[in-house]
Amino acid sequence: MERSTTMGGNSPLGGNTNPSSYPPGSSKLEGAAQAAHQTVNRVADSTAAQVDRLSDSAHRALDSAADVANTAADWASTLPDQAKEVQTKLTESACASIRARPLASVAGALVVGYLLGRLARL
C-alpha cells in the first residue's frame, strides 16, 4: 500500500508547490497537513494489521469447523454398518431361540397376534 505525503495539487497557492513561496503561516498548514497524512497512514497500517489478524482468525475457525464436520461425517458413515451388525446378531439370536423351543415360539406368536388384534379393534 503506497501513500504519498506531499500536498502537490492541494497547496493554498493553486498549483505552486514551492514551500518558500507560501504566504506566512502556510508552513504551519503544510506541517499540519503532513501530520494529518502521517496519522492517516498510521491508522491505515493499523487497520490493515487488524484485518489481517481477523482474517487469520476466521480462517482458523473455518478450518476447525471443517475438521469437526469431517469427523462427524466419518462417524455417521459407520452407523449403517453398525446397524447391520446389530440386526444380524438379533436375527441369529431369534433364530436360535426359535430352534431351541419351536412350540413355545409359535404359541407366543399366537398370543402376541391375538393381543394386537384386540388392540386394533379399540
N, CA, C and O atoms as CSV, one atom per row, in Angstrom:
chain,resi,resn,atom,element,x,y,z
A,1,MET,N,N,0.850,-1.155,0.000
A,1,MET,CA,C,0.000,0.000,0.000
A,1,MET,C,C,0.898,1.220,0.000
A,1,MET,O,O,1.559,1.498,1.000
A,2,GLU,N,N,0.934,1.941,-1.082
A,2,GLU,CA,C,1.818,3.095,-1.192
A,2,GLU,C,C,1.016,4.366,-0.947
A,2,GLU,O,O,-0.067,4.545,-1.506
A,3,ARG,N,N,1.558,5.251,-0.103
A,3,ARG,CA,C,0.869,6.503,0.213
A,3,ARG,C,C,1.804,7.671,-0.067
A,3,ARG,O,O,3.019,7.573,0.104
A,4,SER,N,N,1.225,8.752,-0.491
A,4,SER,CA,C,2.007,9.961,-0.758
A,4,SER,C,C,1.753,10.962,0.357
A,4,SER,O,O,0.607,11.163,0.759
A,5,THR,N,N,2.828,11.604,0.871
A,5,THR,CA,C,2.668,12.559,1.964
A,5,THR,C,C,2.900,13.987,1.513
A,5,THR,O,O,3.041,14.885,2.342
A,6,THR,N,N,2.942,14.206,0.200
A,6,THR,CA,C,3.119,15.578,-0.280
A,6,THR,C,C,1.772,16.186,-0.553
A,6,THR,O,O,0.784,15.473,-0.726
A,7,MET,N,N,1.725,17.488,-0.594
A,7,MET,CA,C,0.473,18.210,-0.777
A,7,MET,C,C,0.338,18.776,-2.187
A,7,MET,O,O,-0.496,19.655,-2.403
A,8,GLY,N,N,1.112,18.315,-3.139
A,8,GLY,CA,C,1.145,18.742,-4.532
A,8,GLY,C,C,0.055,19.670,-4.988
A,8,GLY,O,O,0.219,20.887,-4.911
A,9,GLY,N,N,-1.073,19.132,-5.470
A,9,GLY,CA,C,-2.120,19.951,-6.065
A,9,GLY,C,C,-3.028,20.601,-5.040
A,9,GLY,O,O,-3.948,21.316,-5.436
A,10,ASN,N,N,-2.826,20.397,-3.746
A,10,ASN,CA,C,-3.708,20.953,-2.735
A,10,ASN,C,C,-3.087,22.164,-2.040
A,10,ASN,O,O,-3.484,22.484,-0.920
A,11,SER,N,N,-2.141,22.836,-2.654
A,11,SER,CA,C,-1.474,23.953,-1.998
A,11,SER,C,C,-2.389,25.173,-1.997
A,11,SER,O,O,-3.245,25.305,-2.872
A,12,PRO,N,N,-2.220,26.056,-1.034
A,12,PRO,CA,C,-3.073,27.239,-0.960
A,12,PRO,C,C,-2.839,28.219,-2.106
A,12,PRO,O,O,-3.640,29.132,-2.303
A,13,LEU,N,N,-1.755,28.048,-2.867
A,13,LEU,CA,C,-1.460,28.986,-3.948
A,13,LEU,C,C,-1.888,28.445,-5.305
A,13,LEU,O,O,-1.496,28.989,-6.338
A,14,GLY,N,N,-2.682,27.389,-5.316
A,14,GLY,CA,C,-3.253,26.895,-6.569
A,14,GLY,C,C,-2.240,26.308,-7.514
A,14,GLY,O,O,-2.188,26.741,-8.665
A,15,GLY,N,N,-1.439,25.361,-7.114
A,15,GLY,CA,C,-0.530,24.690,-8.019
A,15,GLY,C,C,0.921,25.006,-7.751
A,15,GLY,O,O,1.775,24.223,-8.169
A,16,ASN,N,N,1.267,26.088,-7.088
A,16,ASN,CA,C,2.643,26.394,-6.748
A,16,ASN,C,C,3.012,25.573,-5.532
A,16,ASN,O,O,2.483,25.795,-4.443
A,17,THR,N,N,3.929,24.614,-5.712
A,17,THR,CA,C,4.266,23.698,-4.623
A,17,THR,C,C,5.586,24.045,-3.972
A,17,THR,O,O,6.096,23.235,-3.198
A,18,ASN,N,N,6.154,25.172,-4.232
A,18,ASN,CA,C,7.417,25.598,-3.622
A,18,ASN,C,C,7.103,26.179,-2.246
A,18,ASN,O,O,6.460,27.226,-2.166
A,19,PRO,N,N,7.541,25.524,-1.147
A,19,PRO,CA,C,7.204,25.997,0.193
A,19,PRO,C,C,7.721,27.394,0.497
A,19,PRO,O,O,7.123,28.091,1.316
A,20,SER,N,N,8.819,27.835,-0.135
A,20,SER,CA,C,9.352,29.169,0.157
A,20,SER,C,C,8.455,30.265,-0.406
A,20,SER,O,O,8.557,31.413,0.026
A,21,SER,N,N,7.577,29.944,-1.360
A,21,SER,CA,C,6.705,30.958,-1.943
A,21,SER,C,C,5.347,31.014,-1.247
A,21,SER,O,O,4.500,31.815,-1.642
A,22,TYR,N,N,5.107,30.179,-0.210
A,22,TYR,CA,C,3.855,30.231,0.532
A,22,TYR,C,C,3.789,31.514,1.338
A,22,TYR,O,O,4.822,32.046,1.745
A,23,PRO,N,N,2.606,32.005,1.566
A,23,PRO,CA,C,2.467,33.178,2.430
A,23,PRO,C,C,2.829,32.799,3.869
A,23,PRO,O,O,2.845,31.611,4.191
A,24,PRO,N,N,3.114,33.747,4.726
A,24,PRO,CA,C,3.478,33.442,6.109
A,24,PRO,C,C,2.381,32.627,6.787
A,24,PRO,O,O,1.194,32.899,6.612
A,25,GLY,N,N,2.787,31.636,7.553
A,25,GLY,CA,C,1.849,30.777,8.252
A,25,GLY,C,C,1.457,29.542,7.470
A,25,GLY,O,O,0.873,28.615,8.030
A,26,SER,N,N,1.769,29.515,6.180
A,26,SER,CA,C,1.377,28.349,5.394
A,26,SER,C,C,2.285,27.158,5.687
A,26,SER,O,O,1.894,26.018,5.432
A,27,SER,N,N,3.483,27.392,6.215
A,27,SER,CA,C,4.342,26.267,6.583
A,27,SER,C,C,3.701,25.503,7.740
A,27,SER,O,O,3.857,24.287,7.851
A,28,LYS,N,N,2.975,26.229,8.607
A,28,LYS,CA,C,2.243,25.549,9.676
A,28,LYS,C,C,1.136,24.688,9.059
A,28,LYS,O,O,0.883,23.571,9.510
A,29,LEU,N,N,0.486,25.218,8.033
A,29,LEU,CA,C,-0.567,24.472,7.347
A,29,LEU,C,C,0.013,23.225,6.685
A,29,LEU,O,O,-0.565,22.140,6.753
A,30,GLU,N,N,1.170,23.405,6.041
A,30,GLU,CA,C,1.831,22.266,5.401
A,30,GLU,C,C,2.224,21.232,6.450
A,30,GLU,O,O,2.049,20.034,6.231
A,31,GLY,N,N,2.755,21.683,7.592
A,31,GLY,CA,C,3.124,20.757,8.662
A,31,GLY,C,C,1.908,20.027,9.213
A,31,GLY,O,O,1.968,18.830,9.491
A,32,ALA,N,N,0.809,20.747,9.370
A,32,ALA,CA,C,-0.414,20.116,9.861
A,32,ALA,C,C,-0.928,19.098,8.851
A,32,ALA,O,O,-1.397,18.023,9.226
A,33,ALA,N,N,-0.838,19.438,7.581
A,33,ALA,CA,C,-1.294,18.519,6.541
A,33,ALA,C,C,-0.437,17.256,6.531
A,33,ALA,O,O,-0.958,16.147,6.412
A,34,GLN,N,N,0.872,17.429,6.654
A,34,GLN,CA,C,1.755,16.267,6.687
A,34,GLN,C,C,1.489,15.419,7.926
A,34,GLN,O,O,1.495,14.190,7.856
A,35,ALA,N,N,1.254,16.077,9.061
A,35,ALA,CA,C,0.939,15.338,10.277
A,35,ALA,C,C,-0.368,14.561,10.094
A,35,ALA,O,O,-0.494,13.424,10.547
A,36,ALA,N,N,-1.328,15.187,9.430
A,36,ALA,CA,C,-2.599,14.508,9.171
A,36,ALA,C,C,-2.387,13.301,8.262
A,36,ALA,O,O,-2.968,12.239,8.484
A,37,HIS,N,N,-1.548,13.471,7.234
A,37,HIS,CA,C,-1.233,12.363,6.334
A,37,HIS,C,C,-0.569,11.228,7.099
A,37,HIS,O,O,-0.912,10.061,6.910
A,38,GLN,N,N,0.369,11.567,7.952
A,38,GLN,CA,C,1.069,10.537,8.724
A,38,GLN,C,C,0.106,9.806,9.659
A,38,GLN,O,O,0.182,8.589,9.827
A,39,THR,N,N,-0.794,10.572,10.256
A,39,THR,CA,C,-1.788,9.950,11.139
A,39,THR,C,C,-2.683,9.010,10.367
A,39,THR,O,O,-2.961,7.897,10.813
A,40,VAL,N,N,-3.136,9.457,9.205
A,40,VAL,CA,C,-3.980,8.607,8.364
A,40,VAL,C,C,-3.208,7.361,7.949
A,40,VAL,O,O,-3.771,6.266,7.946
A,41,ASN,N,N,-1.944,7.503,7.602
A,41,ASN,CA,C,-1.130,6.345,7.221
A,41,ASN,C,C,-0.994,5.360,8.380
A,41,ASN,O,O,-1.094,4.149,8.181
A,42,ARG,N,N,-0.763,5.881,9.606
A,42,ARG,CA,C,-0.629,5.001,10.772
A,42,ARG,C,C,-1.946,4.260,11.034
A,42,ARG,O,O,-1.954,3.063,11.319
A,43,VAL,N,N,-3.050,4.993,10.931
A,43,VAL,CA,C,-4.354,4.364,11.149
A,43,VAL,C,C,-4.609,3.301,10.085
A,43,VAL,O,O,-5.096,2.213,10.396
A,44,ALA,N,N,-4.283,3.610,8.838
A,44,ALA,CA,C,-4.480,2.646,7.749
A,44,ALA,C,C,-3.621,1.406,7.967
A,44,ALA,O,O,-4.093,0.286,7.767
A,45,ASP,N,N,-2.377,1.590,8.370
A,45,ASP,CA,C,-1.498,0.442,8.631
A,45,ASP,C,C,-2.037,-0.390,9.792
A,45,ASP,O,O,-2.048,-1.619,9.727
A,46,SER,N,N,-2.476,0.272,10.838
A,46,SER,CA,C,-3.027,-0.435,11.994
A,46,SER,C,C,-4.296,-1.192,11.604
A,46,SER,O,O,-4.500,-2.332,12.021
A,47,THR,N,N,-5.138,-0.555,10.807
A,47,THR,CA,C,-6.373,-1.194,10.369
A,47,THR,C,C,-6.064,-2.409,9.503
A,47,THR,O,O,-6.703,-3.451,9.644
A,48,ALA,N,N,-5.099,-2.281,8.618
A,48,ALA,CA,C,-4.721,-3.406,7.761
A,48,ALA,C,C,-4.216,-4.572,8.607
A,48,ALA,O,O,-4.534,-5.726,8.323
A,49,ALA,N,N,-3.433,-4.279,9.643
A,49,ALA,CA,C,-2.942,-5.334,10.515
A,49,ALA,C,C,-4.094,-6.013,11.249
A,49,ALA,O,O,-4.105,-7.235,11.397
A,50,GLN,N,N,-5.063,-5.225,11.707
A,50,GLN,CA,C,-6.225,-5.788,12.394
A,50,GLN,C,C,-7.034,-6.684,11.449
A,50,GLN,O,O,-7.471,-7.771,11.827
A,51,VAL,N,N,-7.221,-6.213,10.230
A,51,VAL,CA,C,-7.965,-7.003,9.246
A,51,VAL,C,C,-7.232,-8.312,8.964
A,51,VAL,O,O,-7.866,-9.362,8.854
A,52,ASP,N,N,-5.914,-8.262,8.847
A,52,ASP,CA,C,-5.133,-9.485,8.631
A,52,ASP,C,C,-5.318,-10.459,9.793
A,52,ASP,O,O,-5.510,-11.657,9.581
A,53,ARG,N,N,-5.259,-9.937,11.026
A,53,ARG,CA,C,-5.440,-10.804,12.196
A,53,ARG,C,C,-6.835,-11.405,12.222
A,53,ARG,O,O,-6.993,-12.593,12.505
A,54,LEU,N,N,-7.841,-10.603,11.931
A,54,LEU,CA,C,-9.216,-11.116,11.914
A,54,LEU,C,C,-9.399,-12.153,10.810
A,54,LEU,O,O,-10.093,-13.154,10.991
A,55,SER,N,N,-8.778,-11.905,9.682
A,55,SER,CA,C,-8.861,-12.853,8.578
A,55,SER,C,C,-8.222,-14.182,8.972
A,55,SER,O,O,-8.776,-15.246,8.694
A,56,ASP,N,N,-7.057,-14.122,9.618
A,56,ASP,CA,C,-6.399,-15.345,10.068
A,56,ASP,C,C,-7.278,-16.086,11.077
A,56,ASP,O,O,-7.388,-17.310,11.022
A,57,SER,N,N,-7.893,-15.358,11.984
A,57,SER,CA,C,-8.775,-15.991,12.973
A,57,SER,C,C,-9.964,-16.653,12.288
A,57,SER,O,O,-10.358,-17.761,12.653
A,58,ALA,N,N,-10.529,-15.982,11.307
A,58,ALA,CA,C,-11.668,-16.555,10.580
A,58,ALA,C,C,-11.258,-17.818,9.834
A,58,ALA,O,O,-12.006,-18.796,9.811
A,59,HIS,N,N,-10.078,-17.803,9.227
A,59,HIS,CA,C,-9.594,-18.990,8.518
A,59,HIS,C,C,-9.385,-20.156,9.485
A,59,HIS,O,O,-9.739,-21.294,9.176
A,60,ARG,N,N,-8.809,-19.869,10.656
A,60,ARG,CA,C,-8.601,-20.936,11.644
A,60,ARG,C,C,-9.940,-21.500,12.116
A,60,ARG,O,O,-10.081,-22.711,12.282
A,61,ALA,N,N,-10.917,-20.628,12.330
A,61,ALA,CA,C,-12.237,-21.088,12.775
A,61,ALA,C,C,-12.890,-21.958,11.706
A,61,ALA,O,O,-13.486,-22.987,12.026
A,62,LEU,N,N,-12.786,-21.559,10.447
A,62,LEU,CA,C,-13.362,-22.352,9.362
A,62,LEU,C,C,-12.665,-23.701,9.230
A,62,LEU,O,O,-13.317,-24.721,9.009
A,63,ASP,N,N,-11.342,-23.708,9.364
A,63,ASP,CA,C,-10.605,-24.970,9.306
A,63,ASP,C,C,-11.038,-25.900,10.436
A,63,ASP,O,O,-11.222,-27.099,10.231
A,64,SER,N,N,-11.198,-25.338,11.618
A,64,SER,CA,C,-11.636,-26.135,12.768
A,64,SER,C,C,-13.036,-26.684,12.540
A,64,SER,O,O,-13.298,-27.854,12.820
A,65,ALA,N,N,-13.930,-25.855,12.036
A,65,ALA,CA,C,-15.295,-26.308,11.758
A,65,ALA,C,C,-15.306,-27.401,10.686
A,65,ALA,O,O,-16.075,-28.358,10.782
A,66,ALA,N,N,-14.468,-27.263,9.683
A,66,ALA,CA,C,-14.393,-28.276,8.629
A,66,ALA,C,C,-13.871,-29.597,9.197
A,66,ALA,O,O,-14.354,-30.664,8.818
A,67,ASP,N,N,-12.896,-29.538,10.095
A,67,ASP,CA,C,-12.383,-30.759,10.716
A,67,ASP,C,C,-13.468,-31.458,11.530
A,67,ASP,O,O,-13.613,-32.679,11.469
A,68,VAL,N,N,-14.226,-30.675,12.290
A,68,VAL,CA,C,-15.315,-31.250,13.091
A,68,VAL,C,C,-16.367,-31.869,12.171
A,68,VAL,O,O,-16.866,-32.960,12.446
A,69,ALA,N,N,-16.703,-31.183,11.090
A,69,ALA,CA,C,-17.699,-31.708,10.153
A,69,ALA,C,C,-17.217,-33.005,9.508
A,69,ALA,O,O,-18.001,-33.938,9.333
A,70,ASN,N,N,-15.937,-33.069,9.154
A,70,ASN,CA,C,-15.393,-34.294,8.566
A,70,ASN,C,C,-15.427,-35.450,9.563
A,70,ASN,O,O,-15.746,-36.581,9.199
A,71,THR,N,N,-15.099,-35.161,10.823
A,71,THR,CA,C,-15.137,-36.195,11.855
A,71,THR,C,C,-16.565,-36.705,12.038
A,71,THR,O,O,-16.790,-37.911,12.146
A,72,ALA,N,N,-17.529,-35.778,12.074
A,72,ALA,CA,C,-18.931,-36.174,12.220
A,72,ALA,C,C,-19.402,-36.990,11.015
A,72,ALA,O,O,-20.141,-37.961,11.176
A,73,ALA,N,N,-18.984,-36.609,9.831
A,73,ALA,CA,C,-19.375,-37.349,8.630
A,73,ALA,C,C,-18.780,-38.757,8.648
A,73,ALA,O,O,-19.447,-39.721,8.272
A,74,ASP,N,N,-17.524,-38.876,9.086
A,74,ASP,CA,C,-16.904,-40.201,9.185
A,74,ASP,C,C,-17.663,-41.075,10.184
A,74,ASP,O,O,-17.918,-42.250,9.919
A,75,TRP,N,N,-18.020,-40.498,11.330
A,75,TRP,CA,C,-18.762,-41.242,12.348
A,75,TRP,C,C,-20.122,-41.669,11.799
A,75,TRP,O,O,-20.539,-42.813,11.980
A,76,ALA,N,N,-20.812,-40.741,11.127
A,76,ALA,CA,C,-22.142,-41.045,10.596
A,76,ALA,C,C,-22.077,-42.122,9.508
A,76,ALA,O,O,-23.017,-42.900,9.350
A,77,SER,N,N,-20.993,-42.166,8.775
A,77,SER,CA,C,-20.883,-43.168,7.711
A,77,SER,C,C,-20.704,-44.577,8.278
A,77,SER,O,O,-20.944,-45.556,7.572
A,78,THR,N,N,-20.284,-44.695,9.543
A,78,THR,CA,C,-20.134,-46.022,10.146
A,78,THR,C,C,-21.457,-46.537,10.727
A,78,THR,O,O,-21.571,-47.727,11.021
A,79,LEU,N,N,-22.451,-45.670,10.895
A,79,LEU,CA,C,-23.719,-46.077,11.507
A,79,LEU,C,C,-24.451,-47.175,10.735
A,79,LEU,O,O,-24.921,-48.121,11.367
A,80,PRO,N,N,-24.575,-47.108,9.416
A,80,PRO,CA,C,-25.277,-48.197,8.707
A,80,PRO,C,C,-24.614,-49.557,8.922
A,80,PRO,O,O,-25.308,-50.561,9.084
A,81,ASP,N,N,-23.297,-49.600,8.925
A,81,ASP,CA,C,-22.596,-50.866,9.145
A,81,ASP,C,C,-22.877,-51.401,10.553
A,81,ASP,O,O,-23.091,-52.599,10.738
A,82,GLN,N,N,-22.875,-50.498,11.545
A,82,GLN,CA,C,-23.158,-50.920,12.916
A,82,GLN,C,C,-24.597,-51.419,13.032
A,82,GLN,O,O,-24.856,-52.400,13.728
A,83,ALA,N,N,-25.532,-50.754,12.357
A,83,ALA,CA,C,-26.942,-51.177,12.394
A,83,ALA,C,C,-27.099,-52.559,11.759
A,83,ALA,O,O,-27.862,-53.386,12.258
A,84,LYS,N,N,-26.388,-52.811,10.671
A,84,LYS,CA,C,-26.462,-54.130,10.032
A,84,LYS,C,C,-25.915,-55.218,10.955
A,84,LYS,O,O,-26.463,-56.318,11.013
A,85,GLU,N,N,-24.847,-54.915,11.667
A,85,GLU,CA,C,-24.274,-55.887,12.601
A,85,GLU,C,C,-25.257,-56.213,13.720
A,85,GLU,O,O,-25.425,-57.378,14.079
A,86,VAL,N,N,-25.908,-55.188,14.273
A,86,VAL,CA,C,-26.891,-55.402,15.344
A,86,VAL,C,C,-28.068,-56.209,14.811
A,86,VAL,O,O,-28.545,-57.120,15.487
A,87,GLN,N,N,-28.542,-55.890,13.616
A,87,GLN,CA,C,-29.660,-56.619,13.018
A,87,GLN,C,C,-29.288,-58.088,12.821
A,87,GLN,O,O,-30.091,-58.975,13.113
A,88,THR,N,N,-28.099,-58.343,12.337
A,88,THR,CA,C,-27.650,-59.717,12.117
A,88,THR,C,C,-27.593,-60.482,13.440
A,88,THR,O,O,-28.028,-61.631,13.508
A,89,LYS,N,N,-27.066,-59.860,14.480
A,89,LYS,CA,C,-26.973,-60.519,15.786
A,89,LYS,C,C,-28.354,-60.832,16.345
A,89,LYS,O,O,-28.584,-61.923,16.868
A,90,LEU,N,N,-29.295,-59.855,16.234
A,90,LEU,CA,C,-30.647,-60.082,16.732
A,90,LEU,C,C,-31.351,-61.190,15.946
A,90,LEU,O,O,-32.053,-62.012,16.534
A,91,THR,N,N,-31.173,-61.218,14.651
A,91,THR,CA,C,-31.784,-62.245,13.817
A,91,THR,C,C,-31.241,-63.626,14.177
A,91,THR,O,O,-32.005,-64.582,14.305
A,92,GLU,N,N,-29.944,-63.727,14.337
A,92,GLU,CA,C,-29.332,-65.011,14.707
A,92,GLU,C,C,-29.801,-65.466,16.077
A,92,GLU,O,O,-30.047,-66.652,16.301
A,93,SER,N,N,-29.923,-64.503,17.002
A,93,SER,CA,C,-30.401,-64.835,18.350
A,93,SER,C,C,-31.843,-65.323,18.311
A,93,SER,O,O,-32.184,-66.300,18.978
A,94,ALA,N,N,-32.703,-64.644,17.528
A,94,ALA,CA,C,-34.100,-65.061,17.418
A,94,ALA,C,C,-34.198,-66.440,16.776
A,94,ALA,O,O,-34.982,-67.274,17.229
A,95,CYS,N,N,-33.425,-66.690,15.741
A,95,CYS,CA,C,-33.439,-67.999,15.084
A,95,CYS,C,C,-33.001,-69.096,16.040
A,95,CYS,O,O,-33.593,-70.175,16.059
A,96,ALA,N,N,-31.983,-68.834,16.824
A,96,ALA,CA,C,-31.502,-69.831,17.784
A,96,ALA,C,C,-32.565,-70.114,18.840
A,96,ALA,O,O,-32.750,-71.265,19.235
A,97,SER,N,N,-33.258,-69.092,19.296
A,97,SER,CA,C,-34.307,-69.260,20.297
A,97,SER,C,C,-35.476,-70.056,19.728
A,97,SER,O,O,-36.012,-70.932,20.406
A,98,ILE,N,N,-35.878,-69.764,18.494
A,98,ILE,CA,C,-36.978,-70.495,17.849
A,98,ILE,C,C,-36.600,-71.958,17.635
A,98,ILE,O,O,-37.445,-72.832,17.829
A,99,ARG,N,N,-35.376,-72.251,17.247
A,99,ARG,CA,C,-34.919,-73.618,17.031
A,99,ARG,C,C,-34.892,-74.398,18.355
A,99,ARG,O,O,-35.171,-75.597,18.396
A,100,ALA,N,N,-34.549,-73.680,19.432
A,100,ALA,CA,C,-34.461,-74.352,20.729
A,100,ALA,C,C,-35.851,-74.700,21.259
A,100,ALA,O,O,-36.003,-75.755,21.874
A,101,ARG,N,N,-36.869,-73.869,21.052
A,101,ARG,CA,C,-38.232,-74.100,21.578
A,101,ARG,C,C,-39.256,-73.719,20.515
A,101,ARG,O,O,-39.867,-72.654,20.609
A,102,PRO,N,N,-39.450,-74.539,19.540
A,102,PRO,CA,C,-40.362,-74.171,18.458
A,102,PRO,C,C,-41.821,-74.040,18.890
A,102,PRO,O,O,-42.506,-73.132,18.421
A,103,LEU,N,N,-42.309,-74.890,19.744
A,103,LEU,CA,C,-43.716,-74.827,20.150
A,103,LEU,C,C,-43.982,-73.587,21.006
A,103,LEU,O,O,-45.017,-72.938,20.854
A,104,ALA,N,N,-43.068,-73.263,21.887
A,104,ALA,CA,C,-43.240,-72.071,22.720
A,104,ALA,C,C,-43.197,-70.811,21.855
A,104,ALA,O,O,-43.911,-69.847,22.130
A,105,SER,N,N,-42.382,-70.816,20.835
A,105,SER,CA,C,-42.283,-69.660,19.942
A,105,SER,C,C,-43.569,-69.463,19.158
A,105,SER,O,O,-44.031,-68.333,18.994
A,106,VAL,N,N,-44.159,-70.568,18.667
A,106,VAL,CA,C,-45.407,-70.474,17.914
A,106,VAL,C,C,-46.532,-70.018,18.841
A,106,VAL,O,O,-47.338,-69.170,18.458
A,107,ALA,N,N,-46.596,-70.563,20.041
A,107,ALA,CA,C,-47.628,-70.162,20.995
A,107,ALA,C,C,-47.474,-68.690,21.369
A,107,ALA,O,O,-48.466,-67.967,21.457
A,108,GLY,N,N,-46.260,-68.250,21.583
A,108,GLY,CA,C,-46.018,-66.839,21.893
A,108,GLY,C,C,-46.434,-65.933,20.753
A,108,GLY,O,O,-46.988,-64.856,20.975
A,109,ALA,N,N,-46.165,-66.370,19.531
A,109,ALA,CA,C,-46.550,-65.571,18.364
A,109,ALA,C,C,-48.065,-65.482,18.245
A,109,ALA,O,O,-48.595,-64.435,17.875
A,110,LEU,N,N,-48.778,-66.582,18.557
A,110,LEU,CA,C,-50.239,-66.560,18.510
A,110,LEU,C,C,-50.810,-65.614,19.567
A,110,LEU,O,O,-51.760,-64.881,19.294
A,111,VAL,N,N,-50.241,-65.629,20.757
A,111,VAL,CA,C,-50.718,-64.743,21.822
A,111,VAL,C,C,-50.480,-63.284,21.444
A,111,VAL,O,O,-51.369,-62.447,21.598
A,112,VAL,N,N,-49.308,-62.986,20.961
A,112,VAL,CA,C,-48.995,-61.603,20.556
A,112,VAL,C,C,-49.913,-61.164,19.427
A,112,VAL,O,O,-50.377,-60.023,19.422
A,113,GLY,N,N,-50.185,-62.046,18.469
A,113,GLY,CA,C,-51.090,-61.714,17.370
A,113,GLY,C,C,-52.504,-61.460,17.857
A,113,GLY,O,O,-53.164,-60.529,17.395
A,114,TYR,N,N,-52.976,-62.286,18.792
A,114,TYR,CA,C,-54.322,-62.099,19.345
A,114,TYR,C,C,-54.417,-60.759,20.071
A,114,TYR,O,O,-55.398,-60.036,19.893
A,115,LEU,N,N,-53.409,-60.411,20.894
A,115,LEU,CA,C,-53.430,-59.159,21.626
A,115,LEU,C,C,-53.373,-57.943,20.687
A,115,LEU,O,O,-54.057,-56.947,20.921
A,116,LEU,N,N,-52.588,-58.023,19.666
A,116,LEU,CA,C,-52.522,-56.920,18.703
A,116,LEU,C,C,-53.846,-56.775,17.970
A,116,LEU,O,O,-54.264,-55.653,17.685
A,117,GLY,N,N,-54.514,-57.877,17.657
A,117,GLY,CA,C,-55.823,-57.818,17.001
A,117,GLY,C,C,-56.869,-57.166,17.904
A,117,GLY,O,O,-57.703,-56.391,17.435
A,118,ARG,N,N,-56.824,-57.479,19.189
A,118,ARG,CA,C,-57.766,-56.869,20.129
A,118,ARG,C,C,-57.496,-55.372,20.265
A,118,ARG,O,O,-58.439,-54.583,20.335
A,119,LEU,N,N,-56.247,-54.975,20.302
A,119,LEU,CA,C,-55.901,-53.555,20.404
A,119,LEU,C,C,-56.324,-52.785,19.149
A,119,LEU,O,O,-56.690,-51.612,19.228
A,120,ALA,N,N,-56.271,-53.437,18.016
A,120,ALA,CA,C,-56.618,-52.781,16.767
A,120,ALA,C,C,-58.112,-52.507,16.681
A,120,ALA,O,O,-58.528,-51.567,16.004
A,121,ARG,N,N,-58.934,-53.323,17.363
A,121,ARG,CA,C,-60.389,-53.135,17.339
A,121,ARG,C,C,-60.817,-51.957,18.196
A,121,ARG,O,O,-61.892,-51.400,17.974
A,122,LEU,N,N,-60.020,-51.568,19.154
A,122,LEU,CA,C,-60.389,-50.462,20.061
A,122,LEU,C,C,-60.287,-49.170,19.379
A,122,LEU,O,O,-60.557,-48.131,19.981
